[in-house]
Amino acid sequence: MISLMKLKVALAQISTHLGDVPRNLEKHLALIQQATSQGADLIVFPELSLTGYVLQDLVSTVALSPKREDPIFGKLLEASQGIDLTVGFVEEDSRHRFFIAAAYLSQGEVVHVHHKLYLPTYGLFDEGRFFAWGDSISAFDTRFGRVGMLICEDFWHASPPYLLWLDGADLFVLMSASPGRGLSAGPKLESARWVEQLVQAYANLFTAFVVHANRVGYEDGLHFWGGSVAFDPDGVLLAQAPYFEEGVTFAELDLHQLHRTRARLPLLRDERTALVQRQLDRILNRASQANR
């Protein structure tokens, strides 16, 4: 249920300091204050925004607990009294496994924590060596409606956003630390072109709002390109941050657009979930029999 008709989102496209959580926290708090002063309702930070990306052996030393008693999260929860926010961090569980995580904070409470489902361990990426896979996915209720949150490689796969859509998400919050790769025929990197097309496609396919916050800066030979975006349920670009520049970009989401788009294009109404379930069962059963 949507409680507001206009939602002002701030996309915080930042360059993080590798392994320096207190310094990154200060940057978060400063941008949260800036976004609040400019009337934003929600501020979205990129993947691993509190820690930096190429952590490797630093993973265990920067891990946090998304609780009020944690000195870092205690300050973020206090800041969330005036604005909802998402942050990226490393979470350590009770059995000392480490996850790439994202937390949604609102009005002094931790509303939801998502563990990254897909850990790229190919090409430039080595996440599977240092992190455990997340193993669940769900949408969650906020004061703005139902939200789904994904981290980078999660939204390169079709199933996570599809499951969140079926679970009621009308706003997708995507967070990434995407480095620049490849040249294209146009004025942007191939990786930027591909990601932007994918994010827009999800807005069209799921007739939902999609916001994507990507980081900027250099880290251990990687150059993160930024270009954070927001799309409406028609796939119309609402805002785009510059490439390679740190800063906050604002987008206003007219939540009435959900009604207008879905009345015209009832993809959600016509989705045949029972058919999908039957065919998945058939495919999985066939694969199981083939492996016997």
C-alpha positions in Angstrom: 0.0 0.0 0.0 1.5 3.3 -1.1 1.2 6.0 1.7 2.7 8.9 -0.3 1.9 10.0 -3.9 5.3 11.6 -4.6 8.6 10.1 -3.4 11.8 12.0 -3.7 14.8 9.7 -4.0 18.5 10.8 -3.6 21.0 8.6 -5.4 24.3 8.9 -3.5 27.0 8.2 -6.0 30.1 8.1 -3.8 33.8 7.1 -3.8 34.5 5.0 -0.8 37.8 4.7 1.2 38.8 1.0 1.2 38.6 -0.5 4.7 38.1 2.9 6.4 34.6 2.5 7.8 34.6 5.5 10.2 35.7 7.8 7.3 33.0 6.3 5.0 30.4 6.8 7.8 31.2 10.5 8.0 30.6 10.8 4.2 27.3 9.0 4.6 26.1 11.2 7.4 27.1 14.4 5.5 25.2 13.3 2.4 22.2 12.1 4.4 22.0 15.6 6.0 22.3 17.2 2.5 19.5 15.0 1.1 17.3 15.6 4.1 17.8 19.4 3.8 16.7 19.1 0.1 13.5 17.3 0.9 14.4 13.7 0.0 12.4 10.9 1.4 14.9 8.1 0.6 18.6 8.1 0.0 20.3 5.1 -1.7 24.0 4.3 -1.3 25.9 1.9 -3.6 27.1 -1.7 -2.9 29.6 -1.9 0.1 29.3 1.8 0.5 30.6 1.7 4.1 33.6 -0.5 3.4 34.9 -0.3 -0.1 34.8 -3.1 -2.6 38.2 -4.9 -3.1 38.4 -6.0 0.6 39.9 -9.4 0.3 41.7 -10.1 3.6 40.1 -7.0 5.2 36.7 -8.6 5.1 36.6 -9.8 8.7 38.0 -6.5 10.1 35.3 -4.3 8.5 32.3 -6.6 9.2 29.3 -4.9 11.0 26.2 -5.8 12.8 23.0 -4.0 11.7 21.9 -3.3 15.2 21.5 -0.2 17.4 24.4 -1.4 19.7 26.8 -1.3 16.7 28.6 2.0 16.8 28.4 2.5 13.1 24.8 1.4 12.7 23.7 3.3 15.8 24.6 6.6 14.1 22.9 5.5 10.8 19.7 4.5 12.7 19.7 7.8 14.4 20.0 9.5 11.0 17.2 7.4 9.6 14.7 9.3 11.9 14.5 12.0 9.3 14.9 10.0 6.0 14.8 6.4 4.9 18.2 5.1 3.7 19.9 2.1 2.2 23.6 1.3 2.9 26.0 -1.4 1.7 28.2 -3.2 4.2 29.7 -6.6 5.2 27.7 -8.6 7.7 29.1 -11.4 9.9 26.6 -13.9 11.1 26.6 -15.9 14.3 28.7 -18.7 12.7 31.3 -16.2 11.4 30.3 -16.3 7.7 30.6 -13.0 5.9 28.1 -11.6 3.4 27.9 -8.7 1.1 24.8 -7.0 2.5 22.4 -4.1 2.1 20.3 -2.7 4.9 17.1 -0.6 4.6 16.7 1.8 7.6 13.7 3.9 8.5 12.6 5.9 11.5 15.3 4.4 13.7 14.6 0.7 12.8 16.3 -1.9 10.5 13.4 -2.7 8.2 15.2 -5.3 6.0 18.7 -6.8 5.3 19.5 -8.4 2.0 22.5 -10.8 1.4 23.9 -10.8 -2.1 22.7 -13.9 -3.8 25.2 -14.2 -6.7 28.9 -13.7 -6.1 30.9 -13.1 -9.4 34.1 -15.1 -9.4 35.3 -14.6 -12.9 37.2 -11.9 -14.9 37.9 -8.9 -12.6 35.9 -10.4 -9.8 36.8 -12.7 -6.9 33.9 -12.4 -4.5 33.4 -16.2 -4.0 36.7 -16.5 -2.3 35.8 -14.2 0.5 32.0 -14.2 1.0 29.2 -16.6 1.5 26.1 -16.6 -0.8 22.9 -15.2 0.4 20.1 -17.9 0.2 16.8 -16.0 0.5 15.0 -13.2 -1.2 11.9 -11.2 -0.2 10.2 -7.9 -0.7 9.4 -5.8 2.3 7.0 -3.1 3.4 8.0 0.5 3.9 6.1 3.7 4.5 6.3 4.3 0.8 5.0 0.9 -0.3 6.6 -2.5 -0.9 10.2 -2.5 -1.9 12.7 -5.0 -3.3 16.4 -4.6 -2.9 19.2 -6.3 -4.9 23.0 -6.0 -5.1 24.8 -5.9 -8.4 25.2 -9.4 -9.9 21.8 -10.2 -8.4 20.1 -8.2 -11.1 22.1 -9.6 -13.9 20.0 -12.8 -13.3 16.3 -12.8 -14.2 15.0 -14.7 -11.3 15.7 -12.3 -8.3 13.8 -9.3 -9.7 11.0 -11.6 -11.0 10.6 -13.1 -7.5 10.5 -9.7 -5.9 7.9 -8.6 -8.4 5.7 -11.6 -7.5 6.3 -10.8 -3.8 4.8 -7.3 -4.3 7.7 -5.0 -5.0 6.6 -1.8 -6.8 10.0 -0.1 -6.2 13.2 -1.9 -7.0 16.3 -0.5 -5.2 19.5 -1.7 -7.0 22.9 -1.1 -5.5 26.2 -1.8 -7.3 30.0 -1.3 -7.4 30.3 -1.7 -11.2 33.7 -1.1 -12.7 34.1 0.2 -16.2 34.8 -2.4 -18.8 34.8 -2.4 -22.6 34.4 0.3 -25.2 31.2 0.9 -27.2 30.4 2.7 -30.4 28.8 5.5 -28.3 30.3 8.0 -25.8 30.0 5.6 -22.9 31.6 2.4 -21.6 30.1 -0.9 -22.8 29.5 -1.9 -19.2 27.5 1.3 -18.6 25.5 0.8 -21.8 24.6 -2.7 -20.9 23.7 -2.0 -17.2 21.5 1.0 -18.2 19.6 -1.0 -20.8 19.0 -3.8 -18.3 17.8 -1.5 -15.5 15.4 0.2 -18.0 14.2 -3.2 -19.2 13.2 -4.2 -15.6 11.2 -1.1 -15.2 9.3 -1.9 -18.5 9.0 -5.6 -17.8 7.7 -5.3 -14.2 5.9 -2.0 -14.7 7.7 -0.8 -11.6 9.9 2.0 -10.4 13.6 1.1 -10.5 16.4 3.1 -9.0 20.1 2.2 -9.3 23.0 3.6 -7.3 26.5 2.8 -8.6 29.7 4.0 -7.0 32.5 6.0 -8.5 36.3 6.4 -7.9 39.4 4.2 -8.2 40.2 1.2 -6.1 43.0 -1.4 -6.6 43.1 -0.8 -10.4 39.3 -0.7 -10.9 37.6 2.5 -12.1 33.9 2.7 -11.1 31.7 4.6 -13.5 28.7 5.9 -11.6 25.9 6.9 -13.9 23.2 6.2 -11.3 19.7 6.2 -12.7 16.0 6.2 -11.9 13.2 4.9 -14.2 9.4 5.0 -13.9 7.1 2.1 -14.7 6.9 3.1 -18.4 10.7 2.8 -18.6 11.0 6.6 -18.8 14.3 8.0 -17.5 13.6 10.2 -14.5 17.1 11.1 -13.5 20.7 10.2 -14.3 23.9 11.0 -12.4 27.0 12.0 -14.3 29.7 9.4 -15.1 32.7 9.2 -12.8 31.7 12.2 -10.6 30.8 12.0 -6.9 27.6 13.6 -5.7 23.9 13.3 -5.0 21.3 13.1 -7.8 17.6 13.5 -7.1 14.6 11.9 -8.7 10.9 12.5 -8.0 8.8 9.4 -8.4 5.1 10.0 -9.1 3.6 6.9 -7.4 0.3 7.5 -9.3 2.2 6.2 -12.4 1.9 2.6 -11.1 -1.9 2.9 -11.6 -1.7 4.6 -14.9 0.8 2.1 -16.4 -0.8 -1.1 -15.0 -4.2 0.0 -16.2 -2.8 0.3 -19.7 -0.5 -2.6 -19.5 -1.7 -5.4 -17.1 1.3 -7.6 -17.2 1.2 -8.2 -13.5 -2.5 -9.1 -13.7 -1.9 -11.7 -16.4 1.3 -13.3 -15.0 0.7 -17.0 -14.8 2.6 -18.0 -11.7 1.1 -21.5 -11.4 2.3 -22.2 -14.9 5.8 -21.1 -14.0 5.7 -23.3 -10.9 4.6 -26.4 -12.8 7.2 -25.9 -15.5 10.0 -25.3 -12.9 9.0 -28.5 -11.1 9.1 -30.4 -14.4 12.6 -29.0 -15.4 14.0 -29.6 -11.9 12.6 -33.2 -11.8 14.1 -33.9 -15.2 17.5 -32.6 -14.1 17.3 -34.6 -10.9 16.5 -37.8 -12.8 19.4 -37.1 -15.3 21.8 -36.9 -12.4 20.9 -40.2 -10.9 
